[in-house]
């Protein structure tokens, strides 16, 4: 009897204990999940707090001012007005965060022709001064960052790159030109009145010299900490990748009164890089982007078949955009690309002039697997924050290189396939179970040919109230 009582008691204990153990395990699992979520939440909070602290941090300033002159400077000098440095990279290396660097007119490619300039701190770079540093004029005495093709043998980087702190950065009155560094064809894509043939891609070997460097002209990498940046009164041309590509974490990124000519992929691409907040399906705005009073012409595609990219401005995610009073023309695809699903309520496109963009003025994807091609006259039907005053017309007085424009208007790409299934070689391949072969030859009448930098300077001040005004 006692044995039965013990067995029954054990069974009761087992029956009661099993759900209890299960509940204890569930409680432990819930506790772990809560702890994991708290840990993740703490990590997210720390990330957001760090970014907010960076955003709230005042721009770094410095009383330093350095001077640079290719004609009268020397890197052993102290960088003063009376004893300037010779190279821009020397001044960047010596400068404290927030320092001002004033650069006289001349052609600059870096010490020992390194052909790139890199900074991990915010700087104010003002170019195109006369040798007395009393007058600044990008037309009369331009500061050119213009490396030669020989430099591509040892360095293949962006012409200028900012890698970390940027708050307070200003770049003003500087010409960025990769036309001498690029490689161009001798006989393919030749246009009457334009020096040289089409641009050779980085994968193509030129008959002489070094291959094209496929990097942006001016780049702010994704890891930059954020803050206000201003790019003004500059020229960006003959870029074999983006002219200006930037990650933007916070503050306002201003691109105003610049000339962009003959750049590949896109003239301007600025994308938000801050941490995502608000939960799934809610996009975070990292900061503001203002693109105003720029003249943007001849934006070429990634490849010579004209099918991939070729935009004046790319609206990217996690940033609000105010695009106004620009002239955007002669883009291989569209003046503006809005296919990255950025929030329409963050986009203002007002009072711009568009002309001869080959695949409409705007590419727009309101949903997945859709791409609308829209003329400027129809912008007001879009659900943007604002889109008014835009028009499609050829601006009178635009001092464009007419030979280059003529080549662009007639630009064509064609392919010819030579495939003979019954050729002796293919019959033999068929017997052996090998793939049959043919050849494809392609031809393009023009593709990212070099635009003359002197003529790009003529594009300032052509149309009152639109495009780049006279600095």
Secondary structure, DSSP 8 states (H G I E B T S, - for coil): -HHHHHHHHHHHHHHHHHHHHHHHHHHHHHHHHHHHHHHHHHHHHHHHHHHHHHHHS-----S-EEEE-TTT--TTS--SSSS-BS-HHHHHHH--TT-EEEEESEEE--GGG---EEESS--EEEEEE-TTSS-B-TTTS-EEE---GGGGGT--S-SEEE-S--TTEEEESEEEE-TTTS-B-SSSS--TTSSS--B--TTS--SSS-------SEEE-TT-----EEEES-EEES-SS-SEEEEE-SSEEEEES-EEEEEESEEEEEEE-S---SSTT------EEEEES-EEEEEE-SSTTS-S--EEEEE-SS-EEEEES-EEEEESSEEEEE-S---GGGEEEES-EEE--TT-SEEE-SSTT--EEE-GGGGGGS-SSB--S-EE---TT----HHHHHHHHT--EEEEEE--TTSHHHHHHHHTT-----EEEEEES-SS----HHHHGGGTTSBTTBS----
